[in-house]
Amino acid sequence: MQSTMNLLDEALKVAPIPEWTKKLHLSRDAIAGAKSKGRLTPVIAGGLAIELNQDPARWIALATLESAPDSPAKEALLRKLQKTRTW
């Protein structure tokens, strides 16, 4: 399954971080902070997805899952999503 870091990698092929922060109306450190945490917030993921002509709902959902605490329910959901063709 992809992660929001994959979306960020695609975005950085198009433009550098300062350009994205300006375009998405983010603070200077928002994307750099997300990058250091290894996951994007749902807001950043959705904004990047729209700008890259990708499905924002998918990336927002994935960012939400990434930020959820580890639990058996989260692991079960991730396994089910991996079996679907849309994820």
N, CA, C and O atoms as a GROMACS GRO file, in nm:
protein
  348
    1MET      N    1   0.084  -0.117   0.000
    1MET     CA    2   0.000   0.000   0.000
    1MET      C    3   0.089   0.124   0.000
    1MET      O    4   0.193   0.128   0.065
    2GLN      N    5   0.046   0.223  -0.073
    2GLN     CA    6   0.122   0.347  -0.077
    2GLN      C    7   0.109   0.421   0.056
    2GLN      O    8   0.021   0.392   0.137
    3SER      N    9   0.197   0.516   0.075
    3SER     CA   10   0.186   0.605   0.191
    3SER      C   11   0.181   0.748   0.140
    3SER      O   12   0.206   0.776   0.022
    4THR      N   13   0.147   0.839   0.229
    4THR     CA   14   0.142   0.979   0.188
    4THR      C   15   0.280   1.032   0.149
    4THR      O   16   0.290   1.134   0.080
    5MET      N   17   0.385   0.963   0.191
    5MET     CA   18   0.519   1.004   0.149
    5MET      C   19   0.538   0.980  -0.001
    5MET      O   20   0.615   1.050  -0.066
    6ASN      N   21   0.466   0.882  -0.056
    6ASN     CA   22   0.470   0.863  -0.201
    6ASN      C   23   0.410   0.983  -0.273
    6ASN      O   24   0.461   1.027  -0.376
    7LEU      N   25   0.301   1.035  -0.218
    7LEU     CA   26   0.239   1.154  -0.276
    7LEU      C   27   0.334   1.274  -0.267
    7LEU      O   28   0.347   1.351  -0.362
    8LEU      N   29   0.399   1.288  -0.153
    8LEU     CA   30   0.495   1.398  -0.138
    8LEU      C   31   0.610   1.384  -0.237
    8LEU      O   32   0.653   1.484  -0.296
    9ASP      N   33   0.659   1.264  -0.256
    9ASP     CA   34   0.767   1.242  -0.353
    9ASP      C   35   0.724   1.286  -0.493
    9ASP      O   36   0.801   1.348  -0.566
   10GLU      N   37   0.600   1.252  -0.530
   10GLU     CA   38   0.548   1.294  -0.662
   10GLU      C   39   0.540   1.446  -0.670
   10GLU      O   40   0.575   1.505  -0.772
   11ALA      N   41   0.495   1.508  -0.562
   11ALA     CA   42   0.482   1.654  -0.561
   11ALA      C   43   0.617   1.721  -0.574
   11ALA      O   44   0.631   1.822  -0.644
   12LEU      N   45   0.718   1.666  -0.507
   12LEU     CA   46   0.851   1.728  -0.510
   12LEU      C   47   0.920   1.712  -0.645
   12LEU      O   48   1.018   1.781  -0.673
   13LYS      N   49   0.870   1.622  -0.728
   13LYS     CA   50   0.921   1.612  -0.865
   13LYS      C   51   0.869   1.727  -0.949
   13LYS      O   52   0.928   1.763  -1.051
   14VAL      N   53   0.756   1.784  -0.906
   14VAL     CA   54   0.692   1.893  -0.980
   14VAL      C   55   0.743   2.030  -0.934
   14VAL      O   56   0.767   2.119  -1.015
   15ALA      N   57   0.759   2.045  -0.802
   15ALA     CA   58   0.800   2.175  -0.747
   15ALA      C   59   0.867   2.152  -0.611
   15ALA      O   60   0.841   2.052  -0.546
   16PRO      N   61   0.952   2.246  -0.569
   16PRO     CA   62   1.018   2.234  -0.438
   16PRO      C   63   0.920   2.269  -0.324
   16PRO      O   64   0.814   2.326  -0.347
   17ILE      N   65   0.960   2.234  -0.203
   17ILE     CA   66   0.875   2.257  -0.086
   17ILE      C   67   0.828   2.402  -0.073
   17ILE      O   68   0.710   2.424  -0.049
   18PRO      N   69   0.915   2.502  -0.088
   18PRO     CA   70   0.867   2.641  -0.071
   18PRO      C   71   0.752   2.677  -0.166
   18PRO      O   72   0.662   2.752  -0.130
   19GLU      N   73   0.758   2.624  -0.286
   19GLU     CA   74   0.651   2.652  -0.382
   19GLU      C   75   0.520   2.588  -0.337
   19GLU      O   76   0.413   2.649  -0.350
   20TRP      N   77   0.527   2.465  -0.285
   20TRP     CA   78   0.406   2.397  -0.237
   20TRP      C   79   0.348   2.468  -0.115
   20TRP      O   80   0.226   2.480  -0.102
   21THR      N   81   0.434   2.514  -0.025
   21THR     CA   82   0.381   2.582   0.094
   21THR      C   83   0.306   2.709   0.055
   21THR      O   84   0.204   2.743   0.114
   22LYS      N   85   0.359   2.779  -0.042
   22LYS     CA   86   0.291   2.900  -0.089
   22LYS      C   87   0.159   2.866  -0.158
   22LYS      O   88   0.056   2.928  -0.131
   23LYS      N   89   0.163   2.768  -0.247
   23LYS     CA   90   0.045   2.730  -0.324
   23LYS      C   91  -0.067   2.677  -0.234
   23LYS      O   92  -0.185   2.701  -0.261
   24LEU      N   93  -0.030   2.604  -0.128
   24LEU     CA   94  -0.130   2.543  -0.040
   24LEU      C   95  -0.160   2.628   0.084
   24LEU      O   96  -0.237   2.586   0.171
   25HIS      N   97  -0.099   2.747   0.091
   25HIS     CA   98  -0.121   2.839   0.205
   25HIS      C   99  -0.082   2.774   0.338
   25HIS      O  100  -0.157   2.779   0.434
   26LEU      N  101   0.035   2.715   0.340
   26LEU     CA  102   0.087   2.648   0.459
   26LEU      C  103   0.200   2.729   0.520
   26LEU      O  104   0.259   2.814   0.455
   27SER      N  105   0.230   2.701   0.646
   27SER     CA  106   0.346   2.764   0.707
   27SER      C  107   0.472   2.708   0.642
   27SER      O  108   0.469   2.602   0.580
   28ARG      N  109   0.581   2.780   0.657
   28ARG     CA  110   0.707   2.738   0.594
   28ARG      C  111   0.750   2.599   0.638
   28ARG      O  112   0.808   2.524   0.559
   29ASP      N  113   0.721   2.564   0.761
   29ASP     CA  114   0.769   2.437   0.816
   29ASP      C  115   0.669   2.322   0.807
   29ASP      O  116   0.702   2.210   0.847
   30ALA      N  117   0.550   2.345   0.757
   30ALA     CA  118   0.446   2.242   0.758
   30ALA      C  119   0.486   2.116   0.682
   30ALA      O  120   0.474   2.006   0.735
   31ILE      N  121   0.533   2.132   0.560
   31ILE     CA  122   0.570   2.014   0.480
   31ILE      C  123   0.698   1.952   0.532
   31ILE      O  124   0.710   1.830   0.538
   32ALA      N  125   0.794   2.034   0.570
   32ALA     CA  126   0.919   1.980   0.625
   32ALA      C  127   0.892   1.902   0.753
   32ALA      O  128   0.952   1.797   0.775
   33GLY      N  129   0.803   1.953   0.836
   33GLY     CA  130   0.767   1.882   0.959
   33GLY      C  131   0.697   1.751   0.931
   33GLY      O  132   0.724   1.650   0.997
   34ALA      N  133   0.608   1.752   0.834
   34ALA     CA  134   0.538   1.629   0.796
   34ALA      C  135   0.637   1.528   0.740
   34ALA      O  136   0.628   1.408   0.767
   35LYS      N  137   0.731   1.577   0.662
   35LYS     CA  138   0.832   1.489   0.604
   35LYS      C  139   0.915   1.424   0.715
   35LYS      O  140   0.945   1.304   0.707
   36SER      N  141   0.952   1.500   0.816
   36SER     CA  142   1.032   1.443   0.925
   36SER      C  143   0.953   1.342   1.007
   36SER      O  144   1.011   1.248   1.062
   37LYS      N  145   0.820   1.359   1.015
   37LYS     CA  146   0.735   1.262   1.086
   37LYS      C  147   0.707   1.138   1.001
   37LYS      O  148   0.667   1.034   1.052
   38GLY      N  149   0.729   1.151   0.870
   38GLY     CA  150   0.706   1.037   0.782
   38GLY      C  151   0.563   1.022   0.736
   38GLY      O  152   0.525   0.916   0.685
   39ARG      N  153   0.483   1.127   0.753
   39ARG     CA  154   0.344   1.122   0.708
   39ARG      C  155   0.289   1.263   0.691
   39ARG      O  156   0.329   1.356   0.762
   40LEU      N  157   0.199   1.278   0.596
   40LEU     CA  158   0.134   1.406   0.572
   40LEU      C  159   0.007   1.416   0.653
   40LEU      O  160  -0.056   1.315   0.684
   41THR      N  161  -0.032   1.538   0.686
   41THR     CA  162  -0.163   1.558   0.748
   41THR      C  163  -0.269   1.541   0.639
   41THR      O  164  -0.238   1.552   0.521
   42PRO      N  165  -0.393   1.514   0.678
   42PRO     CA  166  -0.499   1.504   0.577
   42PRO      C  167  -0.513   1.631   0.494
   42PRO      O  168  -0.540   1.624   0.374
   43VAL      N  169  -0.494   1.747   0.555
   43VAL     CA  170  -0.507   1.874   0.481
   43VAL      C  171  -0.399   1.886   0.374
   43VAL      O  172  -0.428   1.921   0.260
   44ILE      N  173  -0.276   1.857   0.411
   44ILE     CA  174  -0.166   1.866   0.313
   44ILE      C  175  -0.184   1.760   0.205
   44ILE      O  176  -0.166   1.789   0.086
   45ALA      N  177  -0.218   1.638   0.244
   45ALA     CA  178  -0.237   1.530   0.146
   45ALA      C  179  -0.348   1.565   0.048
   45ALA      O  180  -0.332   1.546  -0.073
   46GLY      N  181  -0.458   1.617   0.098
   46GLY     CA  182  -0.569   1.655   0.009
   46GLY      C  183  -0.531   1.767  -0.085
   46GLY      O  184  -0.565   1.764  -0.204
   47GLY      N  185  -0.461   1.867  -0.033
   47GLY     CA  186  -0.419   1.979  -0.118
   47GLY      C  187  -0.324   1.936  -0.227
   47GLY      O  188  -0.338   1.977  -0.342
   48LEU      N  189  -0.226   1.855  -0.191
   48LEU     CA  190  -0.131   1.807  -0.292
   48LEU      C  191  -0.202   1.721  -0.396
   48LEU      O  192  -0.176   1.732  -0.516
   49ALA      N  193  -0.292   1.634  -0.350
   49ALA     CA  194  -0.364   1.547  -0.443
   49ALA      C  195  -0.442   1.628  -0.545
   49ALA      O  196  -0.440   1.597  -0.664
   50ILE      N  197  -0.510   1.731  -0.500
   50ILE     CA  198  -0.586   1.816  -0.593
   50ILE      C  199  -0.493   1.880  -0.695
   50ILE      O  200  -0.521   1.879  -0.814
   51GLU      N  201  -0.383   1.934  -0.646
   51GLU     CA  202  -0.288   2.000  -0.736
   51GLU      C  203  -0.224   1.902  -0.835
   51GLU      O  204  -0.184   1.941  -0.944
   52LEU      N  205  -0.214   1.775  -0.796
   52LEU     CA  206  -0.153   1.673  -0.883
   52LEU      C  207  -0.258   1.595  -0.962
   52LEU      O  208  -0.227   1.493  -1.024
   53ASN      N  209  -0.382   1.643  -0.959
   53ASN     CA  210  -0.493   1.579  -1.030
   53ASN      C  211  -0.513   1.434  -0.988
   53ASN      O  212  -0.536   1.346  -1.071
   54GLN      N  213  -0.504   1.410  -0.859
   54GLN     CA  214  -0.531   1.278  -0.803
   54GLN      C  215  -0.653   1.287  -0.713
   54GLN      O  216  -0.699   1.396  -0.680
   55ASP      N  217  -0.704   1.172  -0.673
   55ASP     CA  218  -0.824   1.166  -0.591
   55ASP      C  219  -0.794   1.216  -0.449
   55ASP      O  220  -0.726   1.146  -0.373
   56PRO      N  221  -0.842   1.333  -0.411
   56PRO     CA  222  -0.811   1.384  -0.279
   56PRO      C  223  -0.872   1.300  -0.167
   56PRO      O  224  -0.811   1.286  -0.061
   57ALA      N  225  -0.990   1.244  -0.188
   57ALA     CA  226  -1.054   1.164  -0.083
   57ALA      C  227  -0.968   1.044  -0.046
   57ALA      O  228  -0.956   1.010   0.072
   58ARG      N  229  -0.909   0.981  -0.144
   58ARG     CA  230  -0.823   0.866  -0.119
   58ARG      C  231  -0.703   0.905  -0.032
   58ARG      O  232  -0.670   0.836   0.064
   59TRP      N  233  -0.639   1.016  -0.068
   59TRP     CA  234  -0.519   1.058   0.004
   59TRP      C  235  -0.552   1.112   0.142
   59TRP      O  236  -0.474   1.094   0.236
   60ILE      N  237  -0.666   1.180   0.156
   60ILE     CA  238  -0.709   1.227   0.288
   60ILE      C  239  -0.737   1.107   0.378
   60ILE      O  240  -0.697   1.107   0.495
   61ALA      N  241  -0.804   1.006   0.324
   61ALA     CA  242  -0.832   0.885   0.403
   61ALA      C  243  -0.703   0.816   0.444
   61ALA      O  244  -0.689   0.773   0.559
   62LEU      N  245  -0.609   0.807   0.353
   62LEU     CA  246  -0.483   0.742   0.385
   62LEU      C  247  -0.406   0.820   0.492
   62LEU      O  248  -0.348   0.761   0.583
   63ALA      N  249  -0.406   0.952   0.481
   63ALA     CA  250  -0.339   1.035   0.582
   63ALA      C  251  -0.405   1.017   0.719
   63ALA      O  252  -0.337   1.015   0.821
   64THR      N  253  -0.536   1.006   0.720
   64THR     CA  254  -0.607   0.985   0.845
   64THR      C  255  -0.570   0.851   0.906
   64THR      O  256  -0.547   0.841   1.027
   65LEU      N  257  -0.562   0.747   0.824
   65LEU     CA  258  -0.521   0.616   0.873
   65LEU      C  259  -0.379   0.619   0.927
   65LEU      O  260  -0.350   0.559   1.031
   66GLU      N  261  -0.291   0.686   0.857
   66GLU     CA  262  -0.152   0.694   0.903
   66GLU      C  263  -0.140   0.762   1.038
   66GLU      O  264  -0.051   0.728   1.117
   67SER      N  265  -0.227   0.856   1.066
   67SER     CA  266  -0.218   0.930   1.193
   67SER      C  267  -0.290   0.859   1.307
   67SER      O  268  -0.271   0.895   1.424
   68ALA      N  269  -0.370   0.759   1.276
   68ALA     CA  270  -0.442   0.686   1.381
   68ALA      C  271  -0.343   0.602   1.462
   68ALA      O  272  -0.247   0.549   1.406
   69PRO      N  273  -0.367   0.589   1.592
   69PRO     CA  274  -0.278   0.506   1.673
   69PRO      C  275  -0.287   0.360   1.631
   69PRO      O  276  -0.392   0.313   1.586
   70ASP      N  277  -0.178   0.289   1.646
   70ASP     CA  278  -0.178   0.146   1.613
   70ASP      C  279  -0.276   0.073   1.703
   70ASP      O  280  -0.283   0.096   1.824
   71SER      N  281  -0.352  -0.016   1.641
   71SER     CA  282  -0.449  -0.096   1.714
   71SER      C  283  -0.483  -0.217   1.628
   71SER      O  284  -0.457  -0.217   1.508
   72PRO      N  285  -0.542  -0.320   1.687
   72PRO     CA  286  -0.585  -0.435   1.607
   72PRO      C  287  -0.688  -0.395   1.500
   72PRO      O  288  -0.688  -0.450   1.390
   73ALA      N  289  -0.774  -0.300   1.533
   73ALA     CA  290  -0.875  -0.256   1.436
   73ALA      C  291  -0.809  -0.188   1.316
   73ALA      O  292  -0.848  -0.211   1.202
   74LYS      N  293  -0.709  -0.105   1.342
   74LYS     CA  294  -0.638  -0.037   1.233
   74LYS      C  295  -0.567  -0.140   1.146
   74LYS      O  296  -0.574  -0.133   1.023
   75GLU      N  297  -0.500  -0.235   1.209
   75GLU     CA  298  -0.429  -0.339   1.133
   75GLU      C  299  -0.525  -0.421   1.048
   75GLU      O  300  -0.494  -0.454   0.934
   76ALA      N  301  -0.641  -0.454   1.102
   76ALA     CA  302  -0.742  -0.531   1.027
   76ALA      C  303  -0.792  -0.451   0.907
   76ALA      O  304  -0.807  -0.505   0.797
   77LEU      N  305  -0.817  -0.324   0.928
   77LEU     CA  306  -0.863  -0.239   0.818
   77LEU      C  307  -0.757  -0.227   0.710
   77LEU      O  308  -0.788  -0.237   0.592
   78LEU      N  309  -0.633  -0.208   0.749
   78LEU     CA  310  -0.525  -0.198   0.650
   78LEU      C  311  -0.511  -0.326   0.569
   78LEU      O  312  -0.489  -0.322   0.448
   79ARG      N  313  -0.525  -0.441   0.636
   79ARG     CA  314  -0.518  -0.569   0.562
   79ARG      C  315  -0.632  -0.578   0.460
   79ARG      O  316  -0.611  -0.622   0.347
   80LYS      N  317  -0.752  -0.538   0.501
   80LYS     CA  318  -0.866  -0.543   0.409
   80LYS      C  319  -0.847  -0.447   0.292
   80LYS      O  320  -0.880  -0.480   0.178
   81LEU      N  321  -0.796  -0.329   0.321
   81LEU     CA  322  -0.774  -0.232   0.214
   81LEU      C  323  -0.668  -0.280   0.115
   81LEU      O  324  -0.679  -0.255  -0.005
   82GLN      N  325  -0.567  -0.349   0.163
   82GLN     CA  326  -0.462  -0.401   0.075
   82GLN      C  327  -0.518  -0.504  -0.023
   82GLN      O  328  -0.463  -0.523  -0.131
   83LYS      N  329  -0.624  -0.570   0.015
   83LYS     CA  330  -0.684  -0.671  -0.073
   83LYS      C  331  -0.771  -0.609  -0.181
   83LYS      O  332  -0.802  -0.675  -0.280
   84THR      N  333  -0.810  -0.483  -0.164
   84THR     CA  334  -0.892  -0.418  -0.265
   84THR      C  335  -0.805  -0.364  -0.376
   84THR      O  336  -0.686  -0.337  -0.355
   85ARG      N  337  -0.860  -0.347  -0.490
   85ARG     CA  338  -0.781  -0.297  -0.605
   85ARG      C  339  -0.768  -0.146  -0.605
   85ARG      O  340  -0.681  -0.091  -0.673
   86THR      N  341  -0.853  -0.079  -0.528
   86THR     CA  342  -0.850   0.067  -0.530
   86THR      C  343  -0.740   0.125  -0.443
   86THR      O  344  -0.709   0.243  -0.456
   87TRP      N  345  -0.680   0.046  -0.353
   87TRP     CA  346  -0.577   0.095  -0.264
   87TRP      C  347  -0.444   0.041  -0.306
   87TRP      O  348  -0.343   0.070  -0.244
   0.00000   0.00000   0.00000
